[in-house]
């Protein structure tokens, strides 16, 4: 169970009696100046009223010894501020206060520090000695007499009463102790001003950090993100030095709070170096400088865990050294970049000069408190941080402005170059259009030749069979002569069709869709069916197929030549791919339409292939080894489209296929 200072002190006091204490009070009063308390005004700058002595050991251990010392053992401070200098002993301060008024009063004994490793304060008056403050390394924030971020203890003094205060403390950092006696009003007013300054500093740095993150995410700039990390580390460090972290983040971790300044300060130094590296790019200026900055970053990271092997006091001194070196090398890198003509470096250099000056003044304030006014020393880090944050942000904005100007100049140059190349580009486009027109015309010619070759093949085959029969059957000369005349007549009409296309087309017409044929003309469908029968009947019979035709005298609207080519291509396909069975060529009425049917008992077409085989150069999977180029159905589909006829198909794989062509009847009545 932990014992308090009161428990440890009451025993010795009881044994030695109260007369030494009374002698101590009389002796102290006769050797020290008395601080006259005022109900309206605070008492600050108490160094001239304070005497001190150093005793080896902790404050709790040496309190009885300090109480037993005569006042002559306490030496004057001798400076404007209370700072006996670095020591591992306990520093004991002795001061006497008196309330000269006729009214009781309450004051605040403010130590104006956020944390001390150990501090004990006792008061001695006519009623005896009692401990009014006891703070150790393991004292939580809740154990403070006042729940403030800076240490303070209430002090009640009755009218005309004299009180001796004995303050013993130890610190692994600075031994400066800016004591003050505040009235309740001055205490609240002072804290309100300091808190307002803190909030302004935190808000300014926080806003700049958020803006930097947004810019980093918007423009994908690494420097802005590194700057935001630096601001975050700096804000965390300043908040810790103000005592805010102990009050709100880790109030139950006093030992960590005592040490946290080391890793937080090292993190701030490492973030500053990293931000400077991304902004200045020292590797391009001096590889040695870049390596030095990387080395300092590594040292900062390693020292963060140095408490495991290095005493805390030495570690804090090393941390200050790393921080000073970091500020110096960053300032040097900024100046070097500015001298080398790097753009947008003016604000960056100004910012690091501010860091260097602020760090130097803070070091002076901590080590030589008599040289700088306390209020200035307290506010200096905040002013420095706000100045640096603003100048660094202006440096980033200035660099963005330079980049924008360079980008605009580059875009103007590129625009002028594009404008200069525009004429050549237009000429190339014109040449490309001519090439595409020629290519389109060539493709059109190629397709026409393929169609012509396919269409002419059928009457030639019919002509060949007719001639062969003429050689064998002289008795059927009349019928054969008629077939020969029909085949030659069809060839002549085909020749006229393709000759008309070749003579009348041009590059411009080749780019246009073919116009719809004139459908006002009419013809007897029997003319088409009879001619197709003459062309393919002998070929079908020669393959062992039955060829049946059912015709009618009805007349239909359209172009007879297109109808002839369309039906002949369908019948040619049926004859080519049917190896046994029969072929039917017929027609039947459907309301105001006449449907021509071409049916066969061939291999059929898969349902999923129907749309594909109606295109040029496409064949069905059931075509097998039959020679062909996939033109017949494609030509038929194109002719049906150009003639305004509806072409449809039904097929059963393995059983056969039927194609249907719908013609409009000339006499619908």
C-alpha positions as CSV (number, residue, x, y, z in Angstrom):
1,X,0.0,0.0,0.0
2,X,1.4,3.4,-1.0
3,X,2.0,5.8,1.9
4,X,1.7,9.6,1.6
5,X,4.3,12.2,2.5
6,X,2.1,13.2,5.5
7,X,2.4,9.7,6.9
8,X,6.1,9.6,6.4
9,X,6.6,13.1,7.8
10,X,4.3,13.0,10.9
11,X,6.5,10.4,12.6
12,X,9.7,12.4,12.6
13,X,7.9,15.6,13.5
14,X,6.3,13.9,16.5
15,X,9.6,12.6,17.7
16,X,11.5,15.9,17.5
17,X,8.5,17.9,18.8
18,X,7.2,21.2,17.5
19,X,9.9,23.5,18.9
20,X,12.3,23.0,15.9
21,X,9.4,23.9,13.6
22,X,8.7,27.0,15.6
23,X,12.4,27.9,15.5
24,X,12.4,27.3,11.8
25,X,9.5,29.6,11.2
26,X,11.1,32.4,13.3
27,X,14.5,31.9,11.6
28,X,12.9,31.8,8.1
29,X,10.9,35.0,8.8
30,X,14.0,36.8,9.9
31,X,16.1,35.9,6.9
32,X,13.6,36.1,4.0
33,X,11.5,38.8,2.5
34,X,7.8,38.4,3.0
35,X,5.4,38.5,0.1
36,X,2.5,40.8,0.9
37,X,-0.7,39.2,-0.6
38,X,-3.1,41.4,-2.4
39,X,-6.8,40.5,-3.0
40,X,-6.8,42.4,-6.3
41,X,-3.4,41.9,-7.8
42,X,-1.5,38.6,-8.5
43,X,2.1,38.2,-7.3
44,X,4.5,37.2,-10.1
45,X,8.3,37.3,-10.5
46,X,8.8,35.8,-7.1
47,X,12.5,34.9,-7.5
48,X,13.7,37.7,-5.3
49,X,11.5,36.4,-2.4
50,X,12.6,32.8,-2.8
51,X,15.6,31.0,-1.2
52,X,16.7,27.5,-2.1
53,X,18.7,24.5,-1.1
54,X,19.5,21.2,-2.8
55,X,19.3,17.9,-0.9
56,X,20.1,14.4,-2.3
57,X,17.2,12.1,-2.4
58,X,13.5,12.3,-3.3
59,X,11.2,15.1,-2.1
60,X,9.4,12.8,0.2
61,X,12.6,11.5,1.7
62,X,14.2,14.9,2.3
63,X,11.1,16.8,3.6
64,X,11.9,16.2,7.3
65,X,15.5,17.2,6.6
66,X,14.4,20.4,4.8
67,X,12.0,21.3,7.6
68,X,14.8,20.9,10.1
69,X,17.3,23.1,8.3
70,X,17.8,26.7,9.5
71,X,16.8,29.5,7.1
72,X,20.5,30.4,6.8
73,X,21.0,27.1,4.9
74,X,18.8,28.4,2.1
75,X,20.6,30.6,-0.4
76,X,19.1,33.4,-2.5
77,X,18.2,32.5,-6.1
78,X,20.2,35.4,-7.5
79,X,18.4,35.6,-10.8
80,X,15.1,37.1,-12.2
81,X,13.6,33.7,-12.5
82,X,13.6,30.6,-10.4
83,X,16.0,28.1,-12.0
84,X,18.7,26.6,-9.9
85,X,20.1,24.6,-12.8
86,X,20.2,21.0,-13.9
87,X,20.6,18.6,-10.9
88,X,19.5,15.1,-9.9
89,X,18.9,16.3,-6.3
90,X,15.7,17.6,-4.9
91,X,15.4,21.4,-5.0
92,X,13.8,23.0,-2.0
93,X,12.3,26.5,-2.2
94,X,11.4,28.5,0.8
95,X,9.1,31.6,0.7
96,X,7.0,33.5,3.2
97,X,3.6,35.0,2.5
98,X,1.4,37.2,4.6
99,X,-2.2,38.5,4.4
100,X,-1.9,42.1,5.6
101,X,-5.6,42.8,5.1
102,X,-8.4,42.5,7.6
103,X,-10.2,39.8,5.5
104,X,-9.5,36.2,4.9
105,X,-8.5,35.4,1.4
106,X,-7.9,32.6,-1.1
107,X,-5.1,32.6,-3.7
108,X,-3.8,30.0,-6.2
109,X,-0.1,28.9,-5.9
110,X,0.5,28.3,-9.6
111,X,3.6,26.4,-10.7
112,X,2.9,27.1,-14.4
113,X,4.3,23.8,-15.6
114,X,2.3,20.9,-17.0
115,X,4.2,18.1,-15.2
116,X,7.0,17.4,-12.8
117,X,8.5,14.1,-11.9
118,X,8.0,14.8,-8.2
119,X,6.8,17.9,-6.2
120,X,5.8,18.3,-2.6
121,X,4.5,21.5,-1.1
122,X,4.0,22.0,2.7
123,X,2.7,25.0,4.6
124,X,3.8,26.0,8.1
125,X,1.8,28.5,10.2
126,X,0.9,28.9,13.9
127,X,-1.3,25.7,13.6
128,X,1.6,23.5,12.5
129,X,2.9,21.9,9.3
130,X,0.8,20.2,6.7
131,X,1.3,19.0,3.1
132,X,-0.9,20.7,0.7
133,X,0.4,19.2,-2.6
134,X,2.0,15.8,-3.3
135,X,2.7,14.8,-6.9
136,X,4.9,11.8,-7.9
137,X,5.8,10.1,-11.1
138,X,2.9,7.8,-10.7
139,X,0.3,10.5,-9.7
140,X,-2.7,10.5,-12.1
141,X,-4.3,13.6,-13.4
142,X,-7.3,13.1,-11.0
143,X,-5.0,13.4,-8.0
144,X,-4.2,17.1,-8.8
145,X,-5.7,19.6,-6.4
146,X,-7.1,21.5,-9.4
147,X,-8.2,19.8,-12.6
148,X,-6.1,22.1,-14.8
149,X,-3.5,21.3,-17.4
150,X,-0.9,23.2,-15.4
151,X,-0.1,22.4,-11.8
152,X,-1.7,24.7,-9.2
153,X,-2.8,24.4,-5.5
154,X,-5.3,26.6,-3.5
155,X,-3.8,28.6,-0.7
156,X,-6.0,29.9,2.1
157,X,-4.6,32.7,4.3
158,X,-6.6,34.3,7.1
159,X,-6.5,38.0,7.9
160,X,-3.0,39.0,9.3
161,X,-1.7,35.4,9.0
162,X,1.9,34.6,7.9
163,X,2.5,31.3,6.1
164,X,5.8,29.6,5.3
165,X,5.8,27.6,2.0
166,X,8.4,24.9,1.4
167,X,8.4,23.5,-2.1
168,X,10.5,20.5,-3.1
169,X,10.7,19.2,-6.6
170,X,12.8,17.1,-9.0
171,X,12.7,17.1,-12.8
172,X,14.5,15.1,-15.5
173,X,14.1,18.2,-17.8
174,X,14.4,21.8,-17.1
175,X,14.5,23.0,-13.4
176,X,12.9,26.3,-14.2
177,X,9.8,26.8,-12.0
178,X,7.8,30.0,-12.8
179,X,6.0,30.4,-9.6
180,X,3.2,32.9,-9.2
181,X,0.5,33.7,-6.6
182,X,-2.7,34.4,-8.4
183,X,-6.0,35.7,-7.3
184,X,-9.0,33.7,-8.3
185,X,-9.9,36.3,-11.0
186,X,-6.4,36.6,-12.3
187,X,-6.0,32.8,-12.4
188,X,-9.2,32.3,-14.4
189,X,-8.3,35.2,-16.7
190,X,-4.8,34.0,-17.4
191,X,-6.0,30.5,-18.2
192,X,-8.8,31.8,-20.4
193,X,-6.2,33.8,-22.4
194,X,-3.8,30.9,-22.7
195,X,-6.7,28.5,-23.7
196,X,-7.9,31.0,-26.3
197,X,-4.4,31.1,-27.8
198,X,-4.1,27.3,-27.7
199,X,-7.5,26.9,-29.4
200,X,-6.5,29.5,-32.1
201,X,-3.2,27.7,-32.7
202,X,-4.8,24.2,-32.8
203,X,-7.6,25.4,-35.1
204,X,-5.2,27.2,-37.5
205,X,-2.9,24.2,-37.7
206,X,-5.8,21.8,-38.0
207,X,-7.5,23.7,-40.8
208,X,-4.2,23.9,-42.8
209,X,-3.8,20.1,-42.2
210,X,-7.3,19.4,-43.6
211,X,-6.8,21.7,-46.5
212,X,-3.5,20.0,-47.3
213,X,-5.0,16.5,-47.2
214,X,-7.9,17.6,-49.5
215,X,-5.3,19.1,-51.9
216,X,-3.2,15.9,-51.8
217,X,-6.2,13.7,-52.6
218,X,-7.5,16.1,-55.3
219,X,-4.2,16.8,-57.1
220,X,-2.3,13.6,-56.1
221,X,0.5,15.6,-54.6
222,X,2.7,13.8,-52.1
223,X,4.2,17.0,-50.6
224,X,0.8,18.2,-49.5
225,X,0.2,14.9,-47.7
226,X,3.6,15.0,-46.1
227,X,2.9,18.5,-45.0
228,X,-0.3,17.4,-43.4
229,X,1.5,14.6,-41.5
230,X,4.1,17.2,-40.3
231,X,1.3,19.5,-39.1
232,X,-0.4,16.6,-37.3
233,X,2.8,15.6,-35.5
234,X,3.5,19.2,-34.6
235,X,0.0,19.7,-33.3
236,X,0.3,16.6,-31.2
237,X,3.6,17.7,-29.7
238,X,2.4,21.2,-28.9
239,X,-0.8,19.8,-27.3
240,X,1.4,17.5,-25.1
241,X,3.7,20.4,-24.1
242,X,0.6,22.4,-23.1
243,X,-0.6,19.5,-20.9
244,X,-3.7,18.8,-23.0
245,X,-2.8,15.2,-23.7
246,X,-2.4,14.4,-20.0
247,X,-5.7,16.0,-19.2
248,X,-7.7,14.4,-22.0
249,X,-5.9,11.5,-23.7
250,X,-3.9,9.6,-21.0
251,X,-4.8,11.0,-17.5
252,X,-4.1,7.6,-15.9
253,X,-0.7,7.1,-17.4
254,X,1.6,9.6,-15.6
255,X,4.9,7.7,-16.4
256,X,4.1,7.7,-20.1
257,X,3.2,11.4,-19.9
258,X,6.6,12.1,-18.4
259,X,8.3,10.4,-21.3
260,X,5.9,11.1,-24.2
261,X,7.7,14.4,-25.1
262,X,10.6,12.3,-26.4
263,X,8.8,10.2,-29.0
264,X,6.4,13.0,-30.0
265,X,9.3,15.4,-30.4
266,X,11.2,12.8,-32.5
267,X,8.1,12.2,-34.6
268,X,7.8,15.9,-35.3
269,X,11.5,16.0,-36.3
270,X,11.1,13.0,-38.6
271,X,8.0,14.4,-40.2
272,X,9.7,17.7,-40.8
273,X,12.6,16.0,-42.5
274,X,10.3,13.8,-44.6
275,X,8.2,16.8,-45.7
276,X,11.4,18.8,-46.6
277,X,12.7,15.9,-48.6
278,X,9.5,15.6,-50.6
279,X,9.4,19.4,-51.2
280,X,13.0,20.2,-51.9
281,X,14.1,16.9,-53.5
282,X,17.7,17.2,-52.0
283,X,18.9,14.1,-53.9
284,X,18.9,16.2,-57.0
285,X,20.9,19.0,-55.2
286,X,23.3,17.1,-53.1
287,X,23.2,13.3,-52.5
288,X,25.2,13.7,-49.3
289,X,22.5,16.1,-48.0
290,X,19.8,13.6,-48.8
291,X,21.6,10.8,-47.0
292,X,22.1,13.0,-44.0
293,X,18.4,13.7,-43.9
294,X,17.6,10.0,-44.2
295,X,20.1,9.3,-41.5
296,X,18.5,11.7,-39.1
297,X,15.1,10.2,-39.8
298,X,16.4,6.7,-38.9
299,X,18.1,8.1,-35.7
300,X,14.7,9.7,-34.7
301,X,12.9,6.4,-35.2
302,X,15.6,4.4,-33.2
303,X,15.6,7.0,-30.4
304,X,11.9,6.6,-30.0
305,X,12.6,3.3,-28.4
306,X,15.8,4.5,-26.6
307,X,14.2,4.5,-23.2
308,X,14.8,0.8,-23.0
309,X,18.6,1.3,-22.9
310,X,19.3,5.1,-22.3
311,X,18.4,7.0,-19.1
312,X,15.5,9.4,-19.7
313,X,17.4,12.5,-18.8
314,X,20.1,11.8,-21.4
315,X,17.5,10.8,-23.9
316,X,15.7,14.1,-23.6
317,X,19.0,15.9,-24.2
318,X,19.6,13.8,-27.3
319,X,16.1,14.6,-28.5
320,X,16.7,18.3,-28.2
321,X,20.0,17.8,-30.2
322,X,18.2,15.8,-33.0
323,X,15.4,18.5,-33.1
324,X,18.0,21.2,-33.5
325,X,20.0,19.3,-36.2
326,X,16.8,18.6,-38.0
327,X,15.7,22.2,-38.1
328,X,19.2,23.3,-39.1
329,X,19.6,20.7,-42.0
330,X,16.0,21.5,-43.2
331,X,16.8,25.2,-43.2
332,X,20.1,24.5,-45.0
333,X,18.3,22.4,-47.7
334,X,15.8,25.1,-48.2
335,X,18.4,27.8,-48.6
336,X,20.5,25.6,-51.0
337,X,17.4,24.9,-53.2
338,X,16.7,28.7,-53.2
339,X,20.3,29.5,-54.2
340,X,20.2,26.8,-56.9
341,X,17.2,28.6,-58.5
342,X,14.5,26.1,-57.5
343,X,11.1,27.8,-58.0
344,X,8.7,28.6,-55.2
345,X,11.3,28.4,-52.4
346,X,11.0,31.9,-50.9
347,X,8.2,31.0,-48.5
348,X,9.7,27.7,-47.7
349,X,13.0,29.3,-46.7
350,X,11.2,31.9,-44.7
351,X,9.3,29.2,-42.8
352,X,12.4,27.2,-41.9
353,X,14.1,30.4,-40.8
354,X,11.1,30.9,-38.5
355,X,11.5,27.4,-37.2
356,X,15.1,27.9,-36.5
357,X,14.6,31.2,-34.8
358,X,11.6,29.9,-32.8
359,X,13.5,26.8,-31.7
360,X,16.5,28.9,-30.7
361,X,14.4,31.3,-28.6
362,X,12.6,28.4,-27.0
363,X,15.9,26.8,-26.0
364,X,17.1,30.1,-24.6
365,X,13.8,30.5,-22.6
366,X,14.1,27.0,-21.2
367,X,17.8,27.2,-20.3
368,X,18.1,30.9,-19.5
369,X,14.7,31.9,-18.2
370,X,16.0,35.3,-16.9
371,X,16.6,36.5,-20.5
372,X,13.0,36.1,-21.8
373,X,9.7,37.2,-20.2
374,X,7.7,34.3,-19.0
375,X,4.5,35.2,-20.9
376,X,6.6,35.5,-24.1
377,X,8.3,32.1,-23.4
378,X,4.9,30.4,-23.0
379,X,3.4,31.9,-26.1
380,X,6.5,31.6,-28.3
381,X,6.0,28.0,-29.5
382,X,2.4,28.7,-30.5
383,X,3.4,31.8,-32.5
384,X,6.2,29.9,-34.1
385,X,4.0,27.0,-35.1
386,X,1.3,29.2,-36.6
387,X,3.9,31.2,-38.5
388,X,5.6,28.1,-39.8
389,X,2.3,26.4,-40.8
390,X,1.2,29.5,-42.7
391,X,4.5,30.0,-44.5
392,X,4.8,26.3,-45.4
393,X,1.3,26.3,-46.8
394,X,2.1,29.5,-48.8
395,X,5.1,27.7,-50.1
396,X,3.0,24.8,-51.3
397,X,0.5,27.3,-52.9
398,X,3.4,29.2,-54.5
399,X,4.7,26.0,-56.0
400,X,1.3,25.1,-57.3
401,X,1.1,28.6,-58.9
402,X,4.5,28.0,-60.6
403,X,3.5,24.6,-61.8
404,X,0.2,26.1,-63.1
405,X,2.1,28.8,-65.0
406,X,4.5,26.2,-66.5
407,X,1.6,24.0,-67.4
408,X,-0.2,26.9,-69.1
409,X,2.9,27.8,-71.1
410,X,3.4,24.2,-72.1
411,X,-0.3,24.0,-73.2
412,X,0.0,27.2,-75.2
413,X,3.1,25.8,-76.9
414,X,1.4,22.5,-77.6
415,X,-1.7,24.3,-79.0
416,X,0.5,26.3,-81.3
417,X,2.2,23.2,-82.5
418,X,-1.1,21.5,-83.0
419,X,-2.4,24.5,-84.9
420,X,0.8,24.4,-87.1
421,X,0.2,20.7,-87.9
422,X,-3.5,21.2,-88.6
423,X,-3.0,21.8,-92.3
424,X,-0.9,18.6,-92.7
425,X,-3.4,16.7,-90.7
426,X,-6.3,17.9,-92.9
427,X,-4.4,16.8,-96.0
428,X,-3.7,13.4,-94.4
429,X,-7.4,13.1,-93.6
430,X,-8.4,14.0,-97.1
431,X,-6.0,11.3,-98.4
432,X,-7.4,8.8,-96.0
433,X,-10.9,9.6,-97.1
434,X,-9.9,9.0,-100.7
435,X,-8.2,5.8,-99.7
436,X,-11.3,4.6,-97.9
437,X,-13.5,5.5,-100.8
438,X,-11.3,3.6,-103.2
439,X,-11.3,0.7,-100.7
440,X,-15.1,0.8,-100.5
441,X,-15.4,0.9,-104.2
442,X,-13.0,-2.1,-104.6
443,X,-15.0,-4.0,-102.0
444,X,-18.2,-3.3,-103.8
445,X,-16.7,-4.4,-107.1
446,X,-15.4,-7.6,-105.5
447,X,-18.8,-8.4,-104.1
448,X,-20.5,-7.7,-107.5
449,X,-18.0,-9.9,-109.3
450,X,-18.6,-12.7,-106.7
451,X,-22.4,-12.3,-107.2
452,X,-22.0,-12.3,-111.0
453,X,-19.8,-15.4,-110.9
454,X,-22.3,-17.2,-108.8
455,X,-25.3,-16.1,-110.8
456,X,-23.8,-16.8,-114.2
457,X,-22.6,-20.3,-113.1
458,X,-26.2,-21.6,-113.1
459,X,-27.2,-20.7,-116.7
460,X,-23.9,-21.9,-117.9
461,X,-24.5,-25.3,-116.2
462,X,-27.9,-25.4,-117.7
463,X,-26.5,-24.5,-121.1
464,X,-23.9,-27.2,-120.9
465,X,-26.6,-29.8,-120.0
466,X,-28.7,-28.6,-122.9
467,X,-25.8,-28.9,-125.4
468,X,-25.0,-32.4,-124.1
469,X,-28.7,-33.5,-124.6
470,X,-28.6,-31.8,-128.0
471,X,-25.7,-34.0,-129.0
472,X,-27.5,-37.2,-127.8
473,X,-31.1,-36.6,-128.7
474,X,-31.4,-35.1,-132.1
475,X,-35.2,-35.9,-132.0
476,X,-35.8,-33.3,-129.3
477,X,-34.3,-30.5,-131.1
478,X,-37.2,-28.1,-130.6
479,X,-37.4,-28.5,-126.9
480,X,-33.6,-28.4,-126.5
481,X,-33.4,-25.3,-128.7
482,X,-36.0,-23.6,-126.5
483,X,-33.9,-24.5,-123.4
484,X,-30.8,-23.2,-125.1
485,X,-32.5,-20.0,-126.0
486,X,-33.8,-19.6,-122.5
487,X,-30.4,-20.1,-120.9
488,X,-28.7,-17.7,-123.3
489,X,-31.4,-15.1,-122.8
490,X,-30.9,-15.3,-119.0
491,X,-27.2,-14.9,-119.5
492,X,-27.8,-11.8,-121.6
493,X,-30.1,-10.3,-119.0
494,X,-27.4,-10.9,-116.3
495,X,-24.8,-9.3,-118.5
496,X,-27.1,-6.3,-119.0
497,X,-27.6,-6.0,-115.2
498,X,-23.9,-6.1,-114.3
499,X,-22.9,-3.9,-117.3
500,X,-25.5,-1.3,-116.1
501,X,-24.0,-1.3,-112.6
502,X,-20.5,-0.9,-113.9
503,X,-21.3,1.8,-116.3
504,X,-23.5,3.9,-113.9
505,X,-21.7,3.7,-110.6
506,X,-19.1,6.1,-109.2
507,X,-17.2,6.6,-106.0
508,X,-20.0,8.6,-104.5
509,X,-22.7,6.2,-105.5
510,X,-20.7,3.4,-104.0
511,X,-21.0,5.0,-100.6
512,X,-24.8,5.2,-100.8
513,X,-27.3,2.5,-100.0
514,X,-28.9,1.0,-103.1
515,X,-32.3,2.5,-103.8
516,X,-35.5,0.5,-103.7
517,X,-36.4,-0.9,-107.1
518,X,-39.5,0.2,-108.9
519,X,-42.3,-2.1,-107.7
520,X,-45.1,-0.8,-109.9
521,X,-44.1,-3.2,-112.7
522,X,-45.7,-6.7,-112.7
523,X,-44.8,-10.1,-114.2
524,X,-46.1,-13.6,-114.2
525,X,-44.6,-15.7,-111.5
526,X,-44.7,-18.7,-113.9
527,X,-42.1,-17.0,-116.0
528,X,-39.6,-17.1,-113.2
529,X,-40.5,-20.6,-111.9
530,X,-40.5,-22.1,-115.5
531,X,-37.0,-20.6,-116.2
532,X,-35.6,-21.8,-112.9
533,X,-37.0,-25.3,-113.6
534,X,-35.3,-25.4,-117.0
535,X,-32.0,-24.3,-115.4
536,X,-31.9,-26.8,-112.5
537,X,-34.2,-29.7,-113.4
538,X,-31.6,-31.6,-115.4
539,X,-28.9,-31.1,-112.8
540,X,-31.2,-32.4,-110.0
541,X,-32.2,-35.4,-112.0
542,X,-28.5,-36.1,-112.8
543,X,-27.9,-36.2,-109.0
544,X,-30.8,-38.7,-108.6
545,X,-33.1,-36.1,-107.0
546,X,-36.8,-35.7,-107.8
547,X,-37.5,-32.0,-108.9
548,X,-41.1,-31.0,-108.7
549,X,-42.6,-27.7,-109.7
550,X,-46.1,-26.2,-108.9
551,X,-46.7,-22.9,-110.6
552,X,-49.6,-20.4,-111.2
553,X,-50.5,-17.8,-113.8
554,X,-50.8,-15.1,-111.1
555,X,-48.9,-11.9,-111.6
556,X,-46.9,-10.2,-108.9
557,X,-45.3,-6.8,-108.5
558,X,-41.6,-6.2,-108.7
559,X,-38.6,-6.7,-110.9
560,X,-38.6,-10.1,-112.7
561,X,-34.8,-10.1,-113.0
562,X,-34.3,-9.7,-109.3
563,X,-37.0,-12.4,-108.6
564,X,-35.3,-14.7,-111.1
565,X,-31.9,-14.3,-109.4
566,X,-33.4,-14.6,-105.9
567,X,-35.2,-17.9,-106.6
568,X,-32.4,-19.3,-108.7
569,X,-29.9,-18.8,-105.9
570,X,-32.3,-20.6,-103.4
571,X,-32.8,-23.5,-105.8
572,X,-29.1,-23.7,-106.6
573,X,-28.3,-24.0,-102.9
574,X,-31.0,-26.7,-102.5
575,X,-29.5,-28.8,-105.5
576,X,-25.9,-28.4,-104.2
577,X,-26.5,-29.6,-100.6
578,X,-29.3,-32.2,-101.2
579,X,-27.9,-35.6,-101.8
580,X,-31.0,-37.7,-101.8
581,X,-34.8,-37.1,-101.8
582,X,-36.5,-34.3,-103.7
583,X,-36.7,-30.6,-104.3
584,X,-40.0,-28.7,-104.4
585,X,-40.4,-25.4,-106.2
586,X,-43.9,-24.1,-105.9
587,X,-46.2,-21.2,-104.7
588,X,-49.4,-20.6,-102.9
589,X,-51.6,-17.6,-102.1
590,X,-51.6,-15.9,-98.7
591,X,-54.3,-13.2,-98.7
592,X,-52.9,-10.4,-100.9
593,X,-49.5,-12.1,-101.2
594,X,-48.1,-14.9,-103.2
595,X,-45.5,-17.1,-101.4
596,X,-42.9,-18.9,-103.4
597,X,-41.6,-22.0,-101.7
598,X,-38.2,-23.7,-102.2
599,X,-38.0,-26.9,-100.1
600,X,-35.5,-29.7,-100.0
601,X,-34.7,-32.8,-98.1
602,X,-31.1,-31.9,-97.5
603,X,-29.1,-31.8,-94.2
604,X,-30.9,-28.8,-92.8
605,X,-29.6,-25.8,-90.9
606,X,-29.2,-25.5,-87.1
607,X,-31.5,-23.0,-85.5
608,X,-28.6,-21.0,-84.1
609,X,-27.0,-20.7,-87.5
610,X,-30.0,-19.3,-89.5
611,X,-29.0,-15.7,-89.1
612,X,-25.3,-16.3,-89.7
613,X,-25.7,-18.3,-92.9
614,X,-27.8,-15.5,-94.5
615,X,-24.6,-13.3,-94.6
616,X,-21.9,-13.3,-97.2
617,X,-19.1,-15.8,-96.9
618,X,-20.9,-17.9,-94.2
619,X,-21.7,-21.6,-94.4
620,X,-23.6,-23.9,-92.1
621,X,-22.0,-26.6,-90.0
622,X,-24.0,-29.3,-92.0
623,X,-22.4,-28.3,-95.4
624,X,-19.8,-30.9,-94.9
625,X,-17.3,-31.4,-97.7
626,X,-19.5,-29.8,-100.4
627,X,-17.5,-27.2,-102.3
628,X,-18.7,-23.7,-102.0
629,X,-17.9,-20.2,-100.8
630,X,-21.0,-19.3,-98.8
631,X,-22.4,-16.8,-101.3
632,X,-25.8,-18.3,-102.4
633,X,-27.9,-17.4,-99.3
634,X,-26.0,-14.2,-98.8
635,X,-26.8,-13.1,-102.4
636,X,-30.4,-14.2,-101.9
637,X,-30.8,-12.2,-98.7
638,X,-29.3,-9.1,-100.4
639,X,-31.6,-9.5,-103.4
640,X,-34.7,-9.9,-101.2
641,X,-33.7,-6.7,-99.3
642,X,-33.1,-4.7,-102.5
643,X,-36.3,-6.0,-104.2
644,X,-38.4,-5.4,-101.1
645,X,-39.4,-9.0,-100.7
646,X,-39.7,-10.9,-97.4
647,X,-37.4,-13.9,-97.2
648,X,-37.9,-16.4,-94.4
649,X,-36.8,-19.9,-93.5
650,X,-37.7,-23.0,-91.6
651,X,-35.4,-25.9,-91.2
652,X,-35.2,-29.2,-89.4
653,X,-31.6,-30.5,-89.0
654,X,-31.3,-33.9,-90.8
655,X,-34.7,-33.6,-92.6
656,X,-34.5,-30.5,-94.8
657,X,-35.0,-26.8,-95.3
658,X,-37.7,-24.6,-96.7
659,X,-37.2,-21.0,-97.9
660,X,-40.2,-18.7,-98.4
661,X,-40.3,-15.5,-100.6
662,X,-43.4,-13.3,-100.3
663,X,-44.5,-11.3,-103.4
664,X,-47.3,-8.7,-103.6
665,X,-50.0,-9.8,-106.0
666,X,-50.5,-7.4,-108.9
667,X,-54.3,-8.0,-109.0
668,X,-55.4,-8.2,-105.3
669,X,-59.0,-8.7,-106.3
